[in-house]
Amino acid sequence: MKVLLTRPQGRNQAMEEQLSFRDVAYLVTPLLTVVATTEQLDPNSLNNTDNLLFISTNAVDFAAQILQQRFPTHCRYFAVGQATADNLAQYQINAFTSPEISQDSEGLLSLPQLQDVDKQTFIIIRGVGGRETLAEQLTERGAQVNYWQVYQRTTPALDSHDICQQWQTFGIDTIVVTSGEILSNLVDLVPKESFAWLRACHIIVPSNRVELQAKAIGLSHITNANGANTQAILTSLAL
């Protein structure tokens, strides 16, 4: 097994350490670039909200930078996925998170704590754009929802033929994909003549939604890790 790690720059260290420890060969090619936005949040809005909901580890880290790690203590915290909850824990914040069998927005919405939210206020902390499922469902349940978009995603400039040749020469047969956007960038990057190689690769995805996305574009050797955290990925790799 030779593994390709595709998270943004600086987000692959934990997997690199675990693969090195297990003597598993790997390459790192970030297929997403994440940078801070300049979007400001009204301090009164933050101080008066009932719930803060974090979409990703990036959302946690960029918010921590802006807040100088001074997170509010009066509200409940929610995290989409165990990796995001673990990141909040590094800032001494305990967050409710999605159940292990559904580490995504739908899983989070199934929590008992999010069923009766009438007249409660939420700030969803995320990147620019993205799915609207959480906001739509919480609004339907009577909540007042606002966004704080603390980062934005861009696609790295890569030469598709050169990088794909590098992967194949190295012998990559397993690709870890931790978001739908990374999956889209991967598929867009692989030339048509190399798509058979991609289809033969073992694709690790983090959720049911991304699994369906992978199947829809013609991939078949897929494992749903039910999470983007390091342990979930290692388990899906049978390591």
C-alpha positions in Angstrom: 0.0 0.0 0.0 1.2 3.5 -1.0 -0.9 6.4 0.3 -1.6 9.8 -1.1 -2.5 12.5 1.5 -4.4 15.4 0.1 -5.4 17.7 2.9 -4.3 21.4 2.8 -0.7 22.3 3.6 0.0 21.7 7.3 -3.0 19.4 7.9 -1.4 16.1 7.1 1.2 15.8 9.9 -0.7 13.5 12.1 -1.3 11.0 9.3 2.3 11.4 8.1 3.5 10.5 11.6 1.2 7.4 11.9 2.1 6.1 8.4 5.9 6.6 9.1 5.5 4.8 12.4 3.9 1.9 10.5 6.5 1.9 7.7 3.8 2.7 5.1 5.0 4.7 2.1 3.2 7.9 1.3 3.2 11.2 -0.7 1.7 14.5 0.3 0.0 16.6 -2.3 -2.4 19.3 -0.9 -5.4 19.5 -3.2 -6.9 22.4 -1.4 -5.5 25.7 -0.2 -7.0 27.5 2.8 -6.5 31.1 3.7 -8.1 33.5 6.2 -10.9 35.9 5.2 -11.3 39.5 6.5 -14.9 38.9 7.5 -15.6 40.5 10.9 -18.1 39.4 13.5 -20.0 41.8 15.7 -18.7 41.1 19.2 -22.3 41.6 20.6 -23.5 38.8 18.3 -20.8 36.5 19.6 -21.4 37.4 23.2 -25.2 36.9 22.9 -25.4 33.7 20.9 -26.6 30.5 22.5 -24.6 28.1 20.3 -21.4 28.0 18.3 -21.2 25.4 15.6 -17.9 24.6 13.8 -17.9 23.0 10.4 -14.2 21.9 10.3 -10.8 22.0 12.0 -10.0 25.0 9.8 -13.0 26.8 11.2 -11.7 26.2 14.7 -8.1 27.3 14.0 -9.0 30.5 12.1 -11.6 31.5 14.7 -9.0 30.8 17.4 -6.5 33.1 15.7 -9.1 35.9 15.4 -10.4 35.5 19.0 -6.8 35.1 20.3 -8.0 31.8 21.7 -10.5 33.6 24.0 -13.5 31.5 23.1 -16.8 32.5 24.8 -17.7 30.4 27.8 -21.5 31.0 28.0 -22.6 29.0 25.0 -22.9 25.4 23.8 -20.4 24.2 21.2 -21.1 21.8 18.4 -18.6 20.2 15.9 -19.2 18.4 12.6 -17.0 15.4 13.1 -14.7 14.0 15.7 -11.6 15.7 14.2 -13.2 19.1 14.7 -14.3 18.2 18.2 -10.8 17.1 19.0 -9.4 20.4 17.7 -11.8 22.3 20.0 -10.6 20.1 22.9 -7.1 21.5 22.3 -8.6 24.9 23.4 -10.3 23.3 26.4 -13.7 23.3 24.8 -16.0 20.3 25.0 -18.3 20.1 22.0 -21.2 17.9 21.1 -20.3 16.1 17.9 -21.8 13.9 15.2 -22.4 10.2 16.1 -19.6 7.8 15.0 -21.8 6.2 12.3 -22.5 9.6 10.6 -19.7 12.1 11.0 -21.4 14.8 8.9 -24.0 17.5 9.0 -26.9 15.0 8.9 -25.4 13.2 11.8 -25.0 16.3 13.9 -28.6 17.3 13.2 -29.7 13.9 14.7 -28.3 14.9 18.1 -30.9 15.2 20.9 -29.4 18.6 21.8 -30.4 20.0 18.4 -34.0 18.8 18.2 -35.7 21.5 20.4 -33.9 24.7 19.4 -36.9 27.1 18.9 -35.8 30.7 19.5 -32.2 29.7 20.1 -29.4 31.6 18.3 -26.6 29.8 16.4 -23.5 31.1 14.7 -22.1 28.6 12.2 -18.4 29.1 11.8 -17.2 27.9 8.4 -15.4 28.7 5.2 -16.9 30.8 2.4 -19.6 28.9 0.6 -20.4 25.3 1.4 -23.5 23.3 2.2 -26.6 25.0 3.6 -28.1 21.9 5.2 -27.4 22.9 8.9 -28.7 26.4 8.6 -31.8 25.3 6.7 -32.7 22.5 9.1 -32.0 24.6 12.3 -34.1 27.5 10.9 -36.9 25.0 10.2 -36.7 24.0 13.8 -37.2 27.6 14.9 -33.6 28.7 15.5 -32.0 32.0 14.4 -28.9 31.2 12.4 -26.0 33.4 11.3 -22.7 32.6 9.6 -19.2 33.6 10.4 -17.0 32.7 7.4 -13.4 32.8 8.7 -11.6 31.1 5.8 -11.8 30.5 2.1 -10.7 27.6 -0.1 -8.9 27.8 -3.4 -7.4 25.2 -5.7 -3.6 24.9 -5.8 -1.9 25.5 -9.1 -0.6 22.1 -10.2 0.4 20.6 -13.5 -2.0 17.8 -13.9 0.2 15.6 -16.1 3.3 16.0 -14.1 1.7 15.4 -10.7 -0.3 12.5 -11.9 2.8 10.9 -13.4 4.6 11.4 -10.1 1.8 9.6 -8.2 1.8 6.7 -10.6 5.6 6.4 -10.7 5.6 6.3 -6.9 3.0 3.6 -7.0 0.1 5.3 -5.3 -2.8 2.9 -4.9 -4.6 4.5 -2.0 -5.9 8.1 -1.8 -7.2 9.8 1.4 -9.9 12.4 0.6 -11.3 14.3 3.5 -13.9 16.5 1.8 -16.1 16.7 -1.3 -14.2 19.6 -2.6 -10.9 17.8 -2.4 -12.5 14.9 -4.2 -13.7 17.3 -7.0 -10.2 18.8 -7.3 -8.7 15.3 -7.5 -11.0 14.2 -10.3 -10.5 17.5 -12.2 -6.7 17.1 -11.9 -6.4 13.6 -13.2 -6.1 13.5 -17.1 -8.6 11.4 -18.9 -5.9 8.9 -19.9 -5.2 8.3 -16.2 -8.7 7.9 -15.1 -8.5 4.1 -15.2 -5.6 4.3 -12.7 -7.7 6.5 -10.5 -10.6 4.1 -10.7 -8.2 1.3 -9.6 -7.1 3.2 -6.5 -8.6 2.7 -3.1 -10.4 6.0 -2.2 -10.9 6.8 1.5 -13.8 9.2 2.1 -15.1 10.8 5.3 -18.9 10.5 5.0 -21.9 9.0 3.2 -22.3 12.2 1.2 -18.7 12.1 -0.2 -19.1 8.4 -0.8 -22.1 9.0 -3.0 -20.2 11.8 -4.8 -17.4 9.4 -5.5 -19.7 6.8 -6.9 -21.5 9.3 -9.0 -18.2 10.2 -10.8 -17.4 6.6 -11.6 -15.2 5.5 -8.7 -15.9 2.1 -7.2 -13.1 1.0 -4.8 -14.3 3.3 -1.9 -14.2 3.0 1.8 -16.3 5.3 4.0 -14.2 6.1 7.1 -17.2 7.8 8.8 -14.9 10.6 9.8 -11.9 12.7 8.8 -9.9 12.2 12.1 -6.7 10.2 12.0 -8.0 7.1 13.9 -11.0 6.8 11.5 -8.7 6.9 8.5 -6.2 4.5 10.0 -9.0 2.0 10.7 -10.3 2.3 7.2 -6.8 1.5 6.0 -6.8 -1.5 8.2 -3.7 -0.1 10.1 
